[in-house]
Amino acid sequence: MSSALYRIGHAAARRPWRVIAAWLVIAVAVVAAAGAFGSDLEDSFEVPGVDSQRAVELLSEAGSERAGLNARVVVTTSDAAATLDATDARRAITDLRGELELLPNVLAVSDPFASGGVSADGRIAVIAVQYPVLETLDASDLDRLVETVAEARLDSPLQVEAGGDLFFAFSEGESGSSELIGLVVAMIVLLVAFGSLIAMGLPIGMALFGLAVGISTMSLIAHFIDVPSWAPQIGSMIGLGVGIDYALFLVTRHREFLHRGLGVTDAAGRAVATAGQSVIFAGGTVVIAILGLAVAGIPFMTAAGVAIAVIVLIMVVASVTLLPAFLGLVGPWIDRLGVHRRHRAGRVGAGWTRWGRHVASHAWTYAIGVTVLLLALTAPVLSLNLGFPHDGTQPTSQTQRRAYELVADGFGAGINGPLVI
């Protein structure tokens, strides 16, 4: 394996533009195919063998509307002293029900006043909106519902919120800043470790390049298995982590060989031949571990594992082909644009050596201290509450969270988790 990896790394560093061009062609092809032929990511609720799945199958066989998805529109009075019995409130609810009934794919809309959907204090009402099964719907159904609810709020005496299965099936999570923050922190750590903007940029650039290709493949994989909508977020975290990690191995070893006087192509080849083996074995371990999700017997977990494993595999291939090309392209400039003073940069390796010797000479002290620290950091797991995601776990800025809380206030928390017999 070592000799084969050496030839791959040496060839990539010797002809960097060919390798980079090949990766660009592959990336463009994958992204274009995903845009033209990619399938939508869908959350599947099927868990073969469990009672709830058999209940859903019975409902479907009977042609029951309850086999499909539901949404609920929750209305309450803006004035704490008023009730929904007021004429203007009833008229607004009637108009809202009429708008909901006109939406495509809506099977039924309940009348809260006739179905017991009004709270005991008369301030909160729940309008149940029934949809058919998931396979006949798409994200546009949710968009139309959200638009209708938004229009109902305009010049209305009521507060109108919405939630339910339709949101869980098609709503996309807010693109938070956590991934961006993690990326910035990784850049800072790499910059401190390498002391060079160019050396820092290589792992980041390779990881982002591989991640773009990997995420795009998910919509293509969705043609064969139902990839859940949350797979790209998990895949991004794992992909960035392993991509930067693997590139760090190779760049560090490449710089070591350069400092020993080897040429750029030879240093890249030897880096891939040595550290590349660690990358392949580490990546293979991650892929096998993630594919182990199939043992759970839950289809959507298996599908997510397959999609994420593909991202990790792409990162491994990019590490031993694309990264050596970057190294060859950068050449001897890898240590340029440094942020350390030259005399300090020359002592970085010596500093780590001294630290390693210090830890080794006080092994028991550090072993006990670190163990105590890790136990303290893991102590919160003792109070960890496990459960499934639902509208109540959404941020308060989301309408489904506000609808969840309104229903719980008006009817009791149990109404948000009914059992269907």
N, C-alpha and C positions, 0 to 999 in steps of 0.2 A: 504493500500500500504506500509506503514512504516514497519509493522511487516513482510510482505513478503520480502521486501528489506533487512531487518535485517537478515533474515534467509539465503538469498542468499549471502550477504557479509560475514556473519559468517562462512558459509560452505566453501566458496572459500578460506578464510584465514586459515581455519583449515586443508584443504586438497589442498594446493597450487599446488603441482606437478600434481595432477589429472586435475585440471582446466587448467594449462599451457599446459599439454600434449594434452588435448582436443582441445585447441586453435591451437596448432601446427598441429594436424591432420587436422583440418578444413582448416588451411592456406595452408598446402601442397596440400590438395585435390583441393582447389579453384585455386591455382596457376597452378597445373598440368592440371586441366580441362581447364583453360584459354589457356594454351599452346597447348593442344591437340585439343580442340574443339572450342576455342574462335574464334569469327568472327572479321574481321578487322573493325576498326572504320572509318566511312566514313562521309564526309561532304555532306549533302543534300541541294540542292538549291531550293527545292520545298516549295512554300508558297501558299497553296490553296486559290483560290478566287481573287488573284491579277492579273492585266493585263499581267505582264511579264510571269507568270506561264501559262496562257492561250495561250500566244504566243508560248512558248516552246512546249506545247501540240499540237498546230496546226502544228508546224514544224515537230514534231515526226510523226503525222498522215500522213503528206505529204511525209514522207521518206526523208526529207531534211538533208543534211550533217550538216547544221547549227544547228541542234538540239543537236549535240554532243559537246564535249569539244574541245577547240583549244589551241594551243601553238604558240608562235611566236619567231622566231630566228632573232635577230637584229645584223646586221653587220655594221661596220664602219671602215674607214681607220685609220690606226695607225699614218699616216703622215697627219697633219692638212692641208697641201697644196695639197694633192692628192685627187682624186675622185675615185669612183667605176667603172668609165669607163675604167680604166687602164686594160690592158690585164691580168696581173697576178691576179688582184682583181676579174675580171669576171670569170676567170678560178676557183678561190678558191670558189666563190659563186656557180658555177655550180657543182663543186665536192661536196660541202656541201649539195645542194639540192638532189643530187643523193644518198648520205648517208641517208638523212632523209626519202626519199621515200622507202628505203629498211627496215625501222623500222617496226616491227609488229604493226598492228592495225592502221597504218597511212592511212587515206583515200585519202588525197590530199596534195600536197605541191605547193604553189604558186611560180610563177616566178616574182620576184620584178620588173624586167625590162619590163615585158609585162603587169603587172597588176597595174602599177602606184605606186609601193611600194618603190620607190626611192625618197628621199627628193629633194627639189628644188635645193639645192647646190650640189647634187650628192655625198654626203659623207655618207649618212645613208640609209640603205635598210632594209625592213622588209619582212621576209619569213614567210608566214602563213602556219601552219601545222594543218590540220584538223583531229580530232579523232572522233570515234563514241561516243555514250552516255556513261555516267559515269558507269553504271552497267556492261559494258563489259570490263572495264579497271581495272587496279590495280597499285600499287606503282611501279612495275617493268617497266611499260611504261615510267614513269617519269625518272627512273634510266637510262634507255637506251637513252632517249633524252639528259639527262645531260652528259652522257658519250660521246655521239656523238659530242656535243658542245665542250667538253673539248678536244677531239682529234682534232677538227677543229682549235683550237687555236694554236696547235703545229706547229712551223715553218710557220706561216701564216702571210701574210701582213695585216691581218684584226684583229680587235677586235670583238669577237663573244660573244654575251650574249643571254639569253633566258628568257621567262616569259610566262604568260597566264594562262588560266583556269586550265591546267594540274598541274601547280605548286600549285595553290590554293586548288585543290582537294586532292593532295597526298603528298605535302611536309610537313615535320614535323618541327615544330619550334625548334630553337636551345635551348638545355637544358641550360638555363641561370643559373646564380648563385643566383638569387633573393630568391628562396626557401631555398637554403643553408644558405644564409646570414640571412634570417628570422629565421631559425632554430637555428643558432648560437646566435643571439640576444635573442631569447626565453630562451636558455640555460643559458645565462649570467643573465638575469632578474630572472629566477627561482633560480639560484645559490645565487644571492644576497638576494632574499626573504627568501629562506629556510636556507641558510647558510650551506648546506650539499650536497655533491656530490651525495649521494645515494638518498636523497629526491628529488633532481633536476632530476635525471635520470629516476625516475619512470614515471612522466608524459610524458617525451620525448619518452621513450621506448614503453609505451602503445600506444601513438599516432602513432608512426612509424609502430608498429605491426598492428594496425587496418587499417592504410592507405595502407599497402601492400595488405591486404585482399580486401579492398574496391576497389582499383584501378584494381586489377585482375578481379573483378566481371564485369567490364565494357565490356570486350570482350564477356562475356557470355550474358549479357543483350542485346548486339548488335544483337543477334539472333532474338530478338523479336521487337526491335525498332532500328532505325538508330542513333547510338550514335555518335555525332560529334567528330572529332579528337582533338578538344581543350578541351573536357570535363575532361581528366585526369589532365591538368594543373589547371583548376578551382577547380576540386575536391581535388587536393593536397593542395591548399591554404586553402580552407574551412575545409577540414578534419584535417589538422594540427592545425588550429586555434581552432576548437571546441574540438578536442581531448585533446590538452594541457589544454584548459580552464576547461573542465569537470574534468580532472584528478587533476587539481590544487584545485578545490573545495574539492574533496574527500581526497587528501593527507593532506591538511590543517586541515580539521576536524579530520582526523585520528590522527594527531600529537597532536591536542588539547586534545583528549581523552586519549592518552598515557600519556601526561604530568599531567593529573588528576589522574593517577594511575591505569587506566583500563588495562586489559591484551590485547595482540595483537589482538587475534581473536574477542574479545568483542569490542575493539576500531574500528576495521575494519567493523564489523557488524553495529555498531551505526553510523559510518561515512556514510555507504551506505544507512542506514535507514533515515538519515537526509539530507545530501548533495545530496544523490542519487536521492531524489525526485526533487530537483532543476535541476539536470542533465536531468532527464527524461522529465520534462516539458519544459526545455530550448531546448533540442534536438527535442522534438515533435513540438515546435514552428518553429524551423529552417526547419524541414522536410516539414511542411505544407506551410511555406512561399516559399520554393524552388519549391514545386509542383504547387504553384500558377502560375508558368510560363506557365502552360497549358492554362491559360485564354487567353494568347496572340494569340493562334490559329496558332502558327508557329511550325510545327512538330519537327524541330531540337532543338528548345529551350525546348520543352516539354521533348524530349528524354534526353537532357543534365540535365534537372531538375530531372528526375527520377534517372539517374545514380548518380548524386551528392547526392540526398536524401538517396540513399542506403548507401553511404559512411558515412553520418552523423548518420544513424541508426546503422551501425556497430560500430561507435565510442561510441554511447550511451551504447550498449550492452557490449562492451569491458570495459567501465568505471565501470559498476556495477558487472562485473564477473572477467575479467582478472586483473584489477587493484587491487581488494581486494586479489587476489591470490599473486600478487607481494608483497603487504603489509604483508601478512602472511609469505611469504618466507623471506623477509628482517627481519621481527620480530623487536626486540628492537634496531637493528643496523641502523634504518632509520636516526638517527641524527649523525651517525659516518661519518668520513672523512669530518669534518666540515672545513669551511674556515673562520668562525668568531671565535673570542676568546670566551671562555665560558661565561665570564661575559657579553660580548656584546650580545651573542645569547640569554641570559636570559632576556635582556632588549628590544629585538626586538618588542615583543607584546606591551610592555609599551610605546615604541616610537610611534607606530601607534595609540595607544589610545590617547596620548598627541596631536598628529597631528589632529585626528578627533575632539577632543574637541576644539582645536584652530580654525579649520575651522567653526565649529558650532557656536562658539562665535563671529565670524566675517562673518556671513552668507551673508549679503548683499554685502560686499566688494568682497568676492570670487565669488558670483553669477554674479555680474556685470563684474568683471575682466575676468572670464572664458568665459562669453558670448561674450565680445569684442574679446578675443583671438580666439574663434571658428569662429566668423564672419570673422576675418582676414584670418584664414586658409581656409575658404570656398570661399573667394573672387575670386580666379582664375576661379571658375565655371562660372562666368559672361562672360569670354572670351573663354569658352570651345567650340570647334568645333566638332560636332558629324558627324559620317559618317560610312561607311562600310570599313572593311579591304580590301586592294588591294595591288598590287605590289609596289605602291608608298609609302606605310607605312612600307615596309620592311627595315632593316638596309642596309647601303650602301655596306656591305660586301657580300650581296646576289646578284646573277646574275640577278634575276628578277627585283631588284630595279635599277640596272644599265641599263637593257633593257628598263625599264619604262622611265627613264630619257633621254635615247638616242632617243626614239620615240617622246617624248615630245619636245625635242630640234629640231628634224628634221621636224616634221609635225604639231606641236602645241599640247597643253595639251589635247584638246578635243578628239584627236584620241584614247586616252587611255580609254575613256568611251563612245563608240559609242552606238547609239540607233538602234535596229533592228526592222524595221516595217514589 
